[in-house]
Structures are given as structure tokens and as C-alpha cells.
Amino acid sequence: MWPNITAAPFLLTGFPGLEAAHHWISIPFFAVYVCILLGNGMLLYLIKHDHSLHEPMYYFLTMLAGTDLMVTLTTIPTVMGILWVNHREISSVGCFLQAYFIHSLSVVESGSLLAMAYDRFIAIRNPLRYASILTNTRVIALGVGVFLRGFVSILPVILRLFSFSYCKSHVITRAFCLHQEIMRLACADITFNRLYPVILISLTIFLDSLIILFSYILILNTVIGIASGEERAKALNTCISHISCVLIFYVTVMGLTFIYRFGKNVPEVVHIIMSYIYFLFPPLMNPVIYSIKTKQIQYGIIRLLSKHRFSS
């Protein structure tokens, strides 16, 4: 079937019942978006220009920060458009593409966290071979693999959205497009679109979380075997930032998934709040965590500020 690119536009929704307060609601949202852009942008700039951070660990952190930036830039136009000027209409193609990038980047973020876990696993379990295992070529290959997995695996369900007809309501209950929302509006057999995401999440995000958990069990086993208490603390300290980001991401994504799958009696406002927490909280907290808990990042920020102060 040829893609149905002439489908009527969809209507996005901000906060139902609070339309009169959208301008006030936009203030904290705009502040969070600015913090996300500045925080992740600072990490990218810092890692690019500070040669002491040109290591595999920080290259993977660059992937994470870049993914968070892309997720933010994907959702910010429609969210702020609704809150500022009540611009609700979005073309069908624009809606499908937004859903494609949102879901693809979720898989990419999970893959980035998995790659970072692999980095910590090698650094602690096999430190003498760290440089020979995580070469620049292998880091690039891992990065390309993570992005390909995310952007290719989502394609089948998104492409099917183009072929559906939409004879039901065109109102989407979020300020951005998600596959599960669009799918419900289709007047077609959506069995594939229901089953494929479940399998995909199981083989990517859920499997990634299990591998990360298993890797940290092995890491902990190695750390326990270190004789020096100071060395044990140092080894664990290098993992704290990553563990924190892993917990924030997987707790929010699992919470959103379970509410969508099993929360049919949960008030719609809970679904809306959880979706905003999922898209805003991890990108906001990741640069904060790494700036607070990673000394190399702290030193890099100090060097950057000192350089700009003296140059001015």
C-alpha cells in the first residue's frame, strides 16, 4: 500500500483543563529546556575541546549527551508551541517523523548506557588491556552500532503508520506524537504495531538493563576482591555517575511502559505527567550527575572558566 501522506493533520494537547494556565506552565518547562540544552551542550563542548577527556568513557558520555539534546530538540517545538501560542496542529508526516525520532532516540539512549557499562566493565575487570580493547576504532564501531540499532529497529512500525487511514478522532493527548497514541487512532489492523514494540522493547531496552545489571554484579565481585579499601572506593566511585544515570533512565522508562500497558484505570493526568518526566528528567539530570560526581569533568569546567576569564 502506498504511504498515505495526504492524511488530515493531528491535534496535539497540552494540559487538558488547564489551558488558561498554559502561559504560567510554560515558565518551568522553558527553564527546564534551557537547562537541558546548556547542560548537555556544555558537556559536548567540554569533551570536544579538553584533550584530557579524549577517552572512551567520555566518548560514550558524548553519545549520551548528544542523544539527550536530540530528544529535547525533537519535542521542544511542539510542547512550547502549545504552551506559548496554543499551536496544536501538526501534519501527519511531521507527527510520524517526531514519533520516529522520539522512539529511536530512546533505544539509542539505552544503547549508550549499555556501551558505558561495557566501558566500566573493561576498566575494572581488565584494566591492563583497557587501552588495547577500547581502541578508537572499536569505540566508533560501538557508537555506529548503537545509533543504527535505534534508528533501524523502529522503522517497521513507523512506516506502517504512513499506510494507515485515520477515520477516528485526530486528537493526541500529548504535546508530542508517540507511536502508541497514533496507532490507536488508525482504522486498520494494528496487530503488528501492537506486538512489534513489545518484542523490540524486550530485545533492546529490557535486555540492555539485564546486561547492565549482570555487568555490575561482575564488577562488584571484582571490587570485593581488591585488597585495599581505598582502591575499592576509587573503583566504585568511577561507576557512581553511570549507575545514577542508569537508574534514572530505566526507572522512568519502565514506569511509563507499565502505566501504558497495565494502567488503563489510572487517571489520564498520571499518563501525561509520567511522559513529561520520562522526556525531561533524564536529560536534565545526566549532565548534573556527571558534573557533580566526576572530578575530570569538574576540572575541565574549572579550566574552561579560567581560560575564558583570562582571555577576556
C-alpha positions in Angstrom: 0.0 0.0 0.0 1.2 3.5 -0.9 2.0 5.8 2.0 -1.0 7.9 3.0 0.8 11.2 3.0 -2.4 13.2 2.5 -3.9 12.2 5.9 -5.5 15.0 7.8 -3.3 16.8 10.4 -3.4 15.7 14.0 -4.2 18.0 17.0 -1.8 17.9 20.0 -2.9 18.5 23.6 -1.1 20.4 26.4 -2.6 20.1 29.8 -6.4 19.3 29.5 -8.5 21.6 31.7 -5.5 23.9 32.3 -5.5 25.8 29.0 -5.9 29.1 30.8 -2.7 28.5 32.8 -0.6 27.4 29.8 1.5 30.6 29.9 2.4 30.0 33.5 3.1 26.3 32.9 5.4 27.3 30.1 7.8 29.1 32.5 9.1 26.0 34.3 9.1 24.0 31.1 11.1 26.6 29.3 13.5 26.8 32.2 14.0 23.0 32.2 14.5 23.0 28.4 17.2 25.8 28.7 18.9 23.8 31.5 18.9 20.7 29.4 20.4 22.5 26.3 23.0 24.3 28.4 24.0 21.3 30.5 24.3 18.8 27.7 25.8 21.4 25.3 28.4 22.2 27.9 29.4 18.5 28.2 29.7 18.2 24.4 31.8 21.4 24.2 34.0 20.4 27.1 34.7 16.9 25.9 35.5 18.2 22.4 37.9 20.9 23.5 39.5 19.3 26.6 42.1 16.8 25.4 42.3 15.2 28.9 38.8 14.0 28.3 39.5 12.3 25.0 39.0 8.8 26.4 36.4 6.1 25.6 34.4 6.8 28.8 33.9 10.4 27.7 33.2 9.5 24.1 30.3 7.3 25.3 29.2 10.2 27.5 29.2 12.4 24.4 26.8 9.9 22.8 24.5 10.1 25.9 24.6 13.9 25.9 24.0 14.1 22.2 21.0 11.8 22.4 19.5 13.9 25.2 20.0 17.0 23.2 18.3 15.4 20.1 15.3 14.2 22.2 14.9 17.7 23.6 15.1 19.4 20.2 12.6 16.9 18.9 9.9 17.7 21.5 10.5 21.3 22.3 8.9 22.9 19.2 5.5 21.2 19.8 5.5 21.5 23.6 6.4 25.2 23.7 4.2 25.9 20.6 1.2 24.7 22.5 2.1 26.4 25.8 3.0 29.7 24.3 0.7 30.2 21.3 -1.7 27.2 21.5 -0.4 25.9 18.2 -1.9 22.4 18.3 -1.9 21.3 14.7 0.8 19.1 13.3 0.9 17.4 9.9 0.6 13.6 9.7 4.1 13.4 8.2 5.5 15.7 10.9 3.8 13.7 13.6 5.1 10.3 12.3 8.6 11.7 12.0 8.5 13.1 15.5 7.4 9.7 16.8 10.2 8.1 14.9 12.9 10.2 16.4 11.5 10.0 19.9 11.3 6.2 19.9 14.6 5.7 18.0 16.4 8.0 20.4 15.0 6.1 23.4 16.7 2.9 22.1 19.8 4.9 21.3 19.9 6.2 24.9 19.6 2.7 26.3 22.4 1.5 24.0 24.6 4.4 25.1 24.1 3.4 28.7 25.0 -0.2 27.8 28.2 1.0 26.0 29.1 3.0 29.1 28.6 -0.1 31.2 30.9 -2.1 28.9 33.5 0.7 29.3 33.3 0.4 33.1 33.3 -3.4 32.9 36.6 -3.4 30.9 38.2 -0.6 33.0 37.7 -2.5 36.3 37.7 -6.2 35.3 40.6 -5.9 32.8 42.4 -2.5 33.4 45.8 -3.6 31.8 44.1 -4.3 28.5 41.7 -1.4 28.6 43.5 0.7 26.0 44.0 -2.2 23.6 40.4 -3.3 23.9 38.6 0.0 23.7 40.6 1.5 20.7 39.2 4.5 18.8 38.1 2.2 16.0 36.2 0.0 18.4 34.6 2.9 20.1 33.4 4.3 16.8 32.1 0.9 15.8 30.1 0.6 19.0 28.7 4.1 18.6 27.6 3.5 15.0 26.1 0.2 16.1 24.1 1.9 18.9 22.7 4.5 16.5 21.9 2.0 13.7 20.1 -0.3 16.1 18.0 2.6 17.4 17.1 4.2 14.0 16.7 1.0 12.0 14.7 -1.1 14.6 11.9 1.5 14.9 11.4 1.8 11.1 8.9 -1.1 10.6 6.2 0.3 12.9 6.6 3.9 11.8 6.5 3.1 8.1 3.2 1.2 8.7 1.7 4.4 10.2 2.0 6.1 6.8 -0.2 3.4 5.2 -3.0 3.5 7.7 -6.2 5.5 7.3 -7.3 7.6 10.3 -11.1 7.9 10.4 -11.3 8.3 14.2 -10.5 11.4 16.3 -7.3 13.1 15.3 -6.7 14.4 18.8 -3.5 13.2 20.5 -3.5 13.5 24.3 0.2 14.7 24.5 2.1 17.7 23.3 4.1 15.4 21.1 3.5 12.4 19.0 4.1 8.8 20.2 3.6 5.7 18.2 1.1 4.1 20.7 -1.1 7.3 20.6 -1.1 7.4 16.7 -1.7 3.7 16.4 -4.9 3.9 18.5 -6.4 6.4 16.0 -6.0 4.1 13.0 -8.8 2.4 11.3 -6.8 -0.6 10.3 -5.4 -3.9 11.6 -2.8 -2.8 14.1 -1.8 -6.2 15.4 1.7 -5.9 14.1 2.1 -2.4 15.6 0.9 -3.8 19.0 3.2 -6.8 19.1 6.4 -5.5 17.5 7.1 -2.8 20.1 6.7 -5.3 22.9 9.2 -7.6 21.2 11.5 -4.7 20.4 11.5 -3.3 24.0 12.2 -6.8 25.3 15.2 -7.2 23.0 16.6 -3.7 23.4 15.7 -1.7 26.5 14.8 -4.6 28.8 17.7 -6.8 27.6 20.1 -3.8 27.9 19.0 -3.3 31.5 19.6 -7.0 32.3 23.1 -7.0 30.7 24.0 -3.8 32.6 22.8 -5.4 35.9 24.9 -8.5 35.2 27.9 -6.5 34.3 27.7 -4.6 37.6 27.4 -7.9 39.5 30.7 -9.0 37.9 32.2 -5.5 38.6 31.1 -5.7 42.3 32.6 -9.2 42.5 35.9 -7.8 41.2 35.9 -4.8 43.5 35.3 -7.0 46.6 38.4 -8.9 45.7 40.6 -5.7 45.8 42.7 -5.8 49.0 43.0 -2.0 49.5 39.9 -0.3 50.8 41.0 3.0 49.2 41.3 1.3 45.8 37.9 -0.4 46.3 36.3 3.1 46.9 38.1 4.6 44.0 36.9 1.8 41.6 33.3 2.1 42.8 33.4 5.9 42.6 34.1 5.7 38.9 30.8 3.9 38.5 28.5 6.0 40.6 27.7 8.6 37.9 26.8 5.9 35.4 24.7 3.9 37.9 22.8 7.0 38.8 22.0 7.7 35.1 21.1 4.1 34.5 18.6 4.1 37.4 17.0 7.4 36.3 16.5 6.3 32.8 15.3 2.7 33.3 13.1 3.6 36.3 11.3 6.2 34.2 11.1 4.1 31.1 9.8 1.1 32.9 7.3 3.2 34.9 6.0 4.8 31.6 5.8 1.3 30.0 3.9 -0.3 32.8 1.5 2.6 33.2 0.7 2.4 29.4 0.4 -1.4 29.4 -1.4 -2.0 32.7 -2.7 1.4 33.9 -6.0 1.6 32.0 -7.7 2.7 35.2 -5.0 5.2 36.0 -6.2 8.8 35.5 -5.0 10.3 32.2 -3.2 13.1 34.1 -0.8 10.4 35.5 0.0 9.2 32.0 0.7 12.8 30.9 2.9 13.6 33.9 4.9 10.4 33.5 5.5 11.1 29.8 6.9 14.5 30.7 9.1 13.1 33.5 10.4 10.5 31.1 11.4 13.0 28.4 12.7 15.8 30.7 14.1 14.3 33.9 17.0 12.1 32.5 18.3 14.7 30.0 18.1 17.3 32.8 19.9 15.1 35.5 22.6 13.4 33.4 24.9 16.4 33.0 24.2 17.4 36.6 25.2 14.0 37.9 28.4 13.8 35.8 29.4 17.4 36.7 29.0 16.7 40.4 30.4 13.1 40.6 33.2 13.1 38.0 36.3 15.0 39.0 37.7 15.1 35.5 34.5 16.9 34.3 34.8 19.3 37.3 38.5 20.1 36.5 37.5 20.6 32.9 34.8 23.1 33.8 37.3 25.0 36.0 39.9 25.0 33.2 37.3 26.2 30.7 36.1 29.0 33.0 39.6 30.0 33.8 40.5 30.1 30.2 37.6 32.4 29.3 38.2 34.6 32.3 41.9 35.2 31.4 41.1 35.6 27.7 38.6 38.3 28.5 
